[in-house]
Amino acid sequence: MIKRLLALVFIGALLITSCKSDSDETPTPEKTCKVTQSKTITIPPNGNGIIDTTTTTYEYNSQGYPTRQTSISSSYAPITSTLTYNSEGLLTEEVNTGGSSSDSYRQVNTYTYTGGKLSREIIKYTSNTSNYVYDFYFNPDGRLSYRAFNGTSQDINSIDSVLYGYTNGKLTSIRERSDRNGNTTNHLYTITTNEKGFITSRTEGSNKQLYQYNSYGEIVRLDMYNGEQLYSYQIYEYDDKKRIDDIINPLFKAQTSMYQEGILVHNMTKFVSYNVIPNQPDSVFYTNTFEYEYGTHGYPTKVVNKRSWNGEPTTFITTYTFDCQ
């Protein structure tokens, strides 16, 4: 079974304009670009050979929304995703087929909205009995107030919920509840936020996390403490471009109201996770870097992504083809 991943690669564009007098030049409309194909090759840490080559093609409807994505890999069976939207342009169904040796594999994701916000996500697999149901509830002012997970699976039995508490319109607490094989675990976090509503601290007992953001609301640093002792931190860096994800991720605009630990406006260029041991130099635990090449349309045409866990990196090189009109 293909597991549901929350993985992200953020890619984008910089608008550069030159102008004469406003009276003698008519502004040129910005072109609308669509990604028609991407090709990713995977190179192992030793740099010898290619582990996998995956080519993905994208099709769009007349409104410019992606309706079909087909990925052909050298390592696994082809995967086809068919996307359906409502009249507001919000994704309502995603059907994924293929990706395994069994032709019967099929994953169906359905999405329900309330007031333009994602209120329910259902994931079902026809190849087994697994299904997942995520419910999202919002306050009258549009803030996320409750999130619940219910589902059945062959390997887990869990019911998870998250309750968000507010004081004077600001998030001040998060209560998480998890059931695993009849064992219930509760976590209550005390929260502080900045003027944009993003979390700046999350505290439970002696454990504390501190968040820092840039002017765009993108997280740039996360510090993790046990008592007064810093034991780990993460550094994030970005460029100043727009992202390809805005073109090919149809769920993005429906999920913006759920972002509490920053948003992604530009492309990430570096993510590094450090371990801290007293009286020793900080050690790098994980590194994820991105290098970009851009076309005349301003979007990346090539991305080199290197991911390393305490050693030589695995490299992913992706090239993009566009149709700009």
QUICORKA-V297702 format. One record per helix or strand of 2 or more residues. SS is the DSSP state (alpha for helix, beta for strand). FROM is the first residue (numbers start at 1). LEN is the number of residues. If there is no record, write none. Layout:
ss->SS from->FROM len->LEN
ss->SS from->FROM len->LEN
//
This chain:
ss->beta from->33 len->11
ss->beta from->52 len->9
ss->beta from->66 len->8
ss->beta from->79 len->7
ss->beta from->91 len->8
ss->beta from->106 len->9
ss->beta from->117 len->9
ss->beta from->131 len->8
ss->beta from->144 len->9
ss->beta from->159 len->9
ss->beta from->170 len->11
ss->beta from->183 len->11
ss->beta from->199 len->6
ss->beta from->207 len->7
ss->beta from->219 len->8
ss->beta from->229 len->10
ss->alpha from->245 len->4
ss->alpha from->252 len->7
ss->beta from->268 len->8
ss->beta from->283 len->12
ss->beta from->300 len->9
ss->beta from->314 len->11
//
